[in-house]
Structures are given as C-alpha cells and as structure tokens.
Amino acid sequence: MDSERPHLKAALALLGRPGSRQAIATPAAVLDLDAFEANVALMAERAKGAGLALRPHSKSHKCAWVARRQIAAGAVGVCCAKLAEAEALAAAGIDGILITSPIAGPGPAARAAALAARLSDFRIVLDHPDAAAELGAAATSPIQVLIDVDVGLGRTGVSGPSQALATANAVAAQPKLSLVGLQGYGGHWQHMPGAGARAVAVAEGMERLKACRAALSEAGFDIEVVTGGGTGTFSTDAALGVLTEVQPGSYAFMDREYREALGEDPDGAFAQSLSIEAAVISANHPQWVTVDAGLKAFSTDGPPAPAADREIRGLQLPLLRRRAWAGNAARGGGAPRRTHRLCSWPHRSDVGPVRRAAPRPGRRAGSRRPDRGAGGRHSRRTAVST
C-alpha cells in the first residue's frame, strides 16, 4: 500500500504537528486547502448560476480525494483523458466518469466496456464509425456515447456534420450503445489573453458544434448533452448557451500560465492553491544554489518558476544541474542556505495526484508528490491521498 512507502509513512506520521510542513520529503507539491476549497465552491456556484452541469476534468489532479470534494460541492461527475485514469478513479470509488479522448482498437474497447459494466454512470467519446463497431462488439452492458467534434483544436473529433452523422449511424447500429450527446473542447482557447479575444474564438468554434448538433437532430437523433469548455472560457461558454455541461479542470489548483492569461477577467477569479516545495541541497557556489526538484517536479514547457518566498527576491529556477534546478541568487541578505525550503509557483499545474499532507501553522495545507496513483482520505486540517 502507498501508506507503507517510506516517504509517505514518514509524512503521515507528521500529521497534526505544528510546523510539520518543514519536515515533509521534497520535492513536494503543496496544496493550500483554504484556497482549493474556495476555488471548488466558486466554480460550483458559477455553474449552478448559469444552469450548467459541472463535470470537472481530472487531468490536473488524477486524484479520487479531489474528485470527491468536487462532486460533494455539486459536480455531476468527472472527466478523464485516458482509460488508465478512469480505471484508477473507478477503483477508488468514483462514479460518473466521462472519458474525453477517443479510443482505438479492440483492447481499449474491451477496457471501456468493463468500466461501463462496473459503473452506474459511464460515458465515452468516439469520433469514428469503426470505434463504434469496436466498442459495440466489446459491450456487455449499455454504454453511453458522445461524439467528439473538432471545434478548431485539430487534435481529435469529427470534422463536420457528415462525419458526425456517419459516426452516429454506426453507434445506432450497435444494440448496447446509445448516443447521448456531443463534445466540443477548445483547449487552444483557454489561455488566450483577454476575455474579448477568447469570446470571439469560442463563438467561432461553437458554430461547428452547433452545425453538428443541428444535423443530428434533423436526422432524428436526440442530443441531450453538449459538453466542453474549460476554466478560461467559462463566461463565454455560459453566455453562448450551446453547452449543457462544462469541463473546467485547472480552476481547482490554477497555475501561473492561467494567472497571467486571465488576469482580472471573471474567469481568472480563482486563487493559485498549488505550489512546489523544494529544499536547497547545495549552496557552495557564489552565484546559485541547487535544489532537489528537477524535471519531474517542474513543468518545462514554460518560463522559469519564480520563488514564492517573500524573503528571497529575484530567485528563479532556470538552470538544470544534473537532477536538480539551480536558481540564480545574489549572495547576502535573503540568499537561501543549505536545507532552506523554497516554495515556487508552477507554470503548469498538471503534475500528478495528491499524496500526503502536513499543515503550516495557522493554515490548512495538503502536500503531494508528482507521481502516479489515485485514492483519498482526509482529516479536518490536512488532505492525504493514498
């Protein structure tokens, strides 16, 4: 079990001890529970006010504990990008799962069919008639299907009404499959700076989704669900009235990429609840220090991660030294020393599941390591996922 792993066992033993955050093994992703819970509540309130079902995407956290908190706040379920993520969450007791990426081949079809037989509410997107045939052949129980529509991202989805109709007819030909809706996700819109620019882009993409819905409805298909959207486009998604369900995910943790893109827009009204904590393991060099957080702790598809510590100004983590990042720092004043703990804001927050927790005095904090797994349990002041 995860709780028997040495670093997790040591962290669990620290729960409830004042100042124990300074003793957890690093690198660790630390979750501020006050900010996290406020974010979860705010998105649930926004979705309810707009009359939209909320199905948060779990790709940021891949954690049953987080999923439970989101569902308890009003979400109808969660989204998963991959079968493996859905299988892990299902094993931890999460129901109401939508797989948002199409599958290909009899092997994945069999795994999807097994999930459908196991869960009371399982849904999956398809974007090709052959996928419907594969899933239908594997099905042992009814499976709810949505057709994935390319709204401009160019990644997956049918290209237009003709392909949507072909896929819908293939679904209808399978006795155990039922078409319940459409999906249209524009990931390329989410980080566009400026609410106006995002609104224009979303409106254009939603025309593709509307065209497919109209063609299917005209052909006699009952489209109950139209799902998509994200953290950065919620306001426009709600205003356009095309979607019946939204799939935001990053709002729970937020990150610097979203913070910088959304700014003071209403869609950016979420706190950055996730930070990365590392320890200085060497401070011998006059121009930099080296910490124990490397490529697997920080996202590398964006700018350097700035230190969140107020007492250390100008420190960034831009240079790779073996397995550790080296941060430029002026000597003297607030320069970090060996064993010093550094907290930084990640460029992207899609780093892995919550694993363990230790609170900062006066605050509620959950700590996680950037590795795999799913599950959850928690106490009043801390969040621990096993």
LINRAUR-V396585 format. One record per residue. N is the residue number from 0. RES is the residue in one letter. D_CENTER is the distance of its C-alpha to the mean C-alpha in Angstrom with 2 decimals. Layout:
n=N res=RES d_center=D_CENTER
n=N res=RES d_center=D_CENTER
//
This chain:
n=0 res=M d_center=24.50
n=1 res=D d_center=21.84
n=2 res=S d_center=23.93
n=3 res=E d_center=26.86
n=4 res=R d_center=25.33
n=5 res=P d_center=27.39
n=6 res=H d_center=24.84
n=7 res=L d_center=22.97
n=8 res=K d_center=26.35
n=9 res=A d_center=27.47
n=10 res=A d_center=24.47
n=11 res=L d_center=24.90
n=12 res=A d_center=28.55
n=13 res=L d_center=27.71
n=14 res=L d_center=26.11
n=15 res=G d_center=28.09
n=16 res=R d_center=30.09
n=17 res=P d_center=30.39
n=18 res=G d_center=29.22
n=19 res=S d_center=27.51
n=20 res=R d_center=24.48
n=21 res=Q d_center=26.94
n=22 res=A d_center=27.62
n=23 res=I d_center=24.25
n=24 res=A d_center=23.93
n=25 res=T d_center=22.30
n=26 res=P d_center=20.15
n=27 res=A d_center=17.67
n=28 res=A d_center=14.44
n=29 res=V d_center=15.70
n=30 res=L d_center=14.07
n=31 res=D d_center=16.43
n=32 res=L d_center=16.48
n=33 res=D d_center=18.56
n=34 res=A d_center=16.22
n=35 res=F d_center=13.12
n=36 res=E d_center=15.23
n=37 res=A d_center=16.64
n=38 res=N d_center=13.37
n=39 res=V d_center=12.57
n=40 res=A d_center=16.21
n=41 res=L d_center=16.41
n=42 res=M d_center=13.83
n=43 res=A d_center=15.53
n=44 res=E d_center=18.81
n=45 res=R d_center=18.10
n=46 res=A d_center=17.14
n=47 res=K d_center=20.19
n=48 res=G d_center=22.39
n=49 res=A d_center=21.61
n=50 res=G d_center=22.27
n=51 res=L d_center=18.94
n=52 res=A d_center=17.18
n=53 res=L d_center=13.63
n=54 res=R d_center=11.23
n=55 res=P d_center=7.67
n=56 res=H d_center=5.08
n=57 res=S d_center=4.19
n=58 res=K d_center=3.39
n=59 res=S d_center=2.39
n=60 res=H d_center=5.20
n=61 res=K d_center=7.07
n=62 res=C d_center=9.49
n=63 res=A d_center=12.03
n=64 res=W d_center=13.18
n=65 res=V d_center=10.16
n=66 res=A d_center=10.15
n=67 res=R d_center=13.86
n=68 res=R d_center=13.78
n=69 res=Q d_center=11.85
n=70 res=I d_center=14.32
n=71 res=A d_center=17.15
n=72 res=A d_center=16.56
n=73 res=G d_center=17.08
n=74 res=A d_center=14.18
n=75 res=V d_center=15.85
n=76 res=G d_center=13.33
n=77 res=V d_center=9.84
n=78 res=C d_center=8.75
n=79 res=C d_center=8.59
n=80 res=A d_center=9.19
n=81 res=K d_center=12.01
n=82 res=L d_center=14.85
n=83 res=A d_center=14.60
n=84 res=E d_center=11.21
n=85 res=A d_center=12.83
n=86 res=E d_center=15.99
n=87 res=A d_center=14.70
n=88 res=L d_center=13.21
n=89 res=A d_center=16.43
n=90 res=A d_center=18.52
n=91 res=A d_center=17.23
n=92 res=G d_center=18.33
n=93 res=I d_center=15.41
n=94 res=D d_center=16.83
n=95 res=G d_center=15.94
n=96 res=I d_center=13.69
n=97 res=L d_center=13.34
n=98 res=I d_center=12.93
n=99 res=T d_center=12.17
n=100 res=S d_center=13.99
n=101 res=P d_center=17.77
n=102 res=I d_center=19.60
n=103 res=A d_center=22.90
n=104 res=G d_center=25.79
n=105 res=P d_center=27.31
n=106 res=G d_center=25.44
n=107 res=P d_center=21.91
n=108 res=A d_center=23.69
n=109 res=A d_center=25.27
n=110 res=R d_center=22.07
n=111 res=A d_center=20.56
n=112 res=A d_center=23.90
n=113 res=A d_center=23.84
n=114 res=L d_center=20.55
n=115 res=A d_center=22.09
n=116 res=A d_center=25.20
n=117 res=R d_center=23.42
n=118 res=L d_center=21.22
n=119 res=S d_center=22.74
n=120 res=D d_center=20.05
n=121 res=F d_center=18.55
n=122 res=R d_center=17.87
n=123 res=I d_center=17.36
n=124 res=V d_center=17.81
n=125 res=L d_center=20.79
n=126 res=D d_center=22.36
n=127 res=H d_center=25.72
n=128 res=P d_center=28.74
n=129 res=D d_center=28.91
n=130 res=A d_center=25.50
n=131 res=A d_center=26.92
n=132 res=A d_center=29.98
n=133 res=E d_center=28.15
n=134 res=L d_center=26.01
n=135 res=G d_center=29.12
n=136 res=A d_center=31.16
n=137 res=A d_center=28.81
n=138 res=A d_center=28.27
n=139 res=T d_center=30.12
n=140 res=S d_center=28.82
n=141 res=P d_center=27.63
n=142 res=I d_center=24.31
n=143 res=Q d_center=22.62
n=144 res=V d_center=21.82
n=145 res=L d_center=20.34
n=146 res=I d_center=21.40
n=147 res=D d_center=18.92
n=148 res=V d_center=20.51
n=149 res=D d_center=20.27
n=150 res=V d_center=20.22
n=151 res=G d_center=20.86
n=152 res=L d_center=18.00
n=153 res=G d_center=20.36
n=154 res=R d_center=17.98
n=155 res=T d_center=18.42
n=156 res=G d_center=20.20
n=157 res=V d_center=23.82
n=158 res=S d_center=25.60
n=159 res=G d_center=27.52
n=160 res=P d_center=29.53
n=161 res=S d_center=31.73
n=162 res=Q d_center=28.99
n=163 res=A d_center=27.26
n=164 res=L d_center=30.64
n=165 res=A d_center=31.26
n=166 res=T d_center=28.02
n=167 res=A d_center=28.66
n=168 res=N d_center=32.19
n=169 res=A d_center=31.06
n=170 res=V d_center=28.78
n=171 res=A d_center=31.76
n=172 res=A d_center=33.96
n=173 res=Q d_center=32.07
n=174 res=P d_center=33.34
n=175 res=K d_center=30.29
n=176 res=L d_center=27.72
n=177 res=S d_center=27.24
n=178 res=L d_center=25.71
n=179 res=V d_center=23.86
n=180 res=G d_center=22.20
n=181 res=L d_center=20.52
n=182 res=Q d_center=17.15
n=183 res=G d_center=16.98
n=184 res=Y d_center=13.90
n=185 res=G d_center=14.83
n=186 res=G d_center=12.24
n=187 res=H d_center=15.33
n=188 res=W d_center=15.96
n=189 res=Q d_center=12.98
n=190 res=H d_center=14.47
n=191 res=M d_center=18.07
n=192 res=P d_center=20.17
n=193 res=G d_center=22.07
n=194 res=A d_center=21.48
n=195 res=G d_center=24.51
n=196 res=A d_center=23.41
n=197 res=R d_center=20.08
n=198 res=A d_center=22.14
n=199 res=V d_center=24.59
n=200 res=A d_center=22.13
n=201 res=V d_center=20.28
n=202 res=A d_center=23.72
n=203 res=E d_center=24.88
n=204 res=G d_center=22.02
n=205 res=M d_center=22.37
n=206 res=E d_center=26.00
n=207 res=R d_center=25.07
n=208 res=L d_center=23.14
n=209 res=K d_center=26.10
n=210 res=A d_center=28.55
n=211 res=C d_center=27.04
n=212 res=R d_center=26.93
n=213 res=A d_center=30.54
n=214 res=A d_center=31.74
n=215 res=L d_center=30.36
n=216 res=S d_center=31.74
n=217 res=E d_center=35.06
n=218 res=A d_center=35.14
n=219 res=G d_center=34.84
n=220 res=F d_center=31.22
n=221 res=D d_center=29.71
n=222 res=I d_center=26.27
n=223 res=E d_center=24.83
n=224 res=V d_center=21.13
n=225 res=V d_center=19.75
n=226 res=T d_center=15.96
n=227 res=G d_center=13.69
n=228 res=G d_center=12.88
n=229 res=G d_center=10.11
n=230 res=T d_center=10.16
n=231 res=G d_center=12.98
n=232 res=T d_center=15.10
n=233 res=F d_center=15.21
n=234 res=S d_center=18.84
n=235 res=T d_center=20.07
n=236 res=D d_center=18.34
n=237 res=A d_center=20.13
n=238 res=A d_center=23.34
n=239 res=L d_center=23.80
n=240 res=G d_center=23.72
n=241 res=V d_center=22.70
n=242 res=L d_center=19.52
n=243 res=T d_center=19.93
n=244 res=E d_center=16.26
n=245 res=V d_center=13.15
n=246 res=Q d_center=9.51
n=247 res=P d_center=7.86
n=248 res=G d_center=4.35
n=249 res=S d_center=5.30
n=250 res=Y d_center=8.46
n=251 res=A d_center=8.14
n=252 res=F d_center=8.52
n=253 res=M d_center=9.58
n=254 res=D d_center=11.26
n=255 res=R d_center=14.63
n=256 res=E d_center=13.89
n=257 res=Y d_center=12.77
n=258 res=R d_center=15.53
n=259 res=E d_center=18.10
n=260 res=A d_center=17.37
n=261 res=L d_center=17.21
n=262 res=G d_center=19.86
n=263 res=E d_center=21.71
n=264 res=D d_center=20.53
n=265 res=P d_center=19.65
n=266 res=D d_center=16.09
n=267 res=G d_center=15.89
n=268 res=A d_center=17.25
n=269 res=F d_center=14.55
n=270 res=A d_center=15.31
n=271 res=Q d_center=13.78
n=272 res=S d_center=13.38
n=273 res=L d_center=12.33
n=274 res=S d_center=15.16
n=275 res=I d_center=16.50
n=276 res=E d_center=19.92
n=277 res=A d_center=22.50
n=278 res=A d_center=26.24
n=279 res=V d_center=29.06
n=280 res=I d_center=30.88
n=281 res=S d_center=33.52
n=282 res=A d_center=35.12
n=283 res=N d_center=38.34
n=284 res=H d_center=37.90
n=285 res=P d_center=39.21
n=286 res=Q d_center=36.48
n=287 res=W d_center=33.21
n=288 res=V d_center=31.64
n=289 res=T d_center=29.51
n=290 res=V d_center=26.56
n=291 res=D d_center=25.01
n=292 res=A d_center=21.54
n=293 res=G d_center=21.42
n=294 res=L d_center=19.43
n=295 res=K d_center=17.05
n=296 res=A d_center=16.33
n=297 res=F d_center=15.86
n=298 res=S d_center=14.23
n=299 res=T d_center=17.34
n=300 res=D d_center=16.57
n=301 res=G d_center=17.56
n=302 res=P d_center=20.26
n=303 res=P d_center=21.24
n=304 res=A d_center=19.51
n=305 res=P d_center=21.97
n=306 res=A d_center=23.11
n=307 res=A d_center=22.34
n=308 res=D d_center=25.64
n=309 res=R d_center=28.15
n=310 res=E d_center=31.07
n=311 res=I d_center=30.09
n=312 res=R d_center=30.27
n=313 res=G d_center=29.54
n=314 res=L d_center=27.84
n=315 res=Q d_center=25.21
n=316 res=L d_center=23.91
n=317 res=P d_center=24.87
n=318 res=L d_center=27.14
n=319 res=L d_center=26.57
n=320 res=R d_center=29.32
n=321 res=R d_center=29.20
n=322 res=R d_center=26.07
n=323 res=A d_center=25.74
n=324 res=W d_center=25.02
n=325 res=A d_center=28.08
n=326 res=G d_center=28.00
n=327 res=N d_center=30.94
n=328 res=A d_center=32.69
n=329 res=A d_center=36.18
n=330 res=R d_center=38.36
n=331 res=G d_center=39.76
n=332 res=G d_center=38.46
n=333 res=G d_center=34.87
n=334 res=A d_center=34.40
n=335 res=P d_center=32.34
n=336 res=R d_center=34.38
n=337 res=R d_center=33.84
n=338 res=T d_center=31.61
n=339 res=H d_center=30.21
n=340 res=R d_center=26.57
n=341 res=L d_center=24.49
n=342 res=C d_center=21.32
n=343 res=S d_center=19.35
n=344 res=W d_center=16.51
n=345 res=P d_center=14.03
n=346 res=H d_center=13.94
n=347 res=R d_center=10.31
n=348 res=S d_center=7.92
n=349 res=D d_center=6.07
n=350 res=V d_center=9.00
n=351 res=G d_center=8.99
n=352 res=P d_center=9.89
n=353 res=V d_center=12.02
n=354 res=R d_center=15.54
n=355 res=R d_center=18.28
n=356 res=A d_center=19.56
n=357 res=A d_center=22.59
n=358 res=P d_center=23.36
n=359 res=R d_center=24.83
n=360 res=P d_center=28.11
n=361 res=G d_center=27.80
n=362 res=R d_center=23.99
n=363 res=R d_center=21.34
n=364 res=A d_center=18.98
n=365 res=G d_center=16.69
n=366 res=S d_center=16.61
n=367 res=R d_center=14.57
n=368 res=R d_center=15.44
n=369 res=P d_center=13.44
n=370 res=D d_center=14.35
n=371 res=R d_center=13.57
n=372 res=G d_center=14.03
n=373 res=A d_center=13.13
n=374 res=G d_center=15.25
n=375 res=G d_center=16.23
n=376 res=R d_center=19.14
n=377 res=H d_center=19.91
n=378 res=S d_center=22.94
n=379 res=R d_center=23.95
n=380 res=R d_center=23.20
n=381 res=T d_center=20.67
n=382 res=A d_center=17.57
n=383 res=V d_center=18.04
n=384 res=S d_center=16.09
n=385 res=T d_center=18.35
//
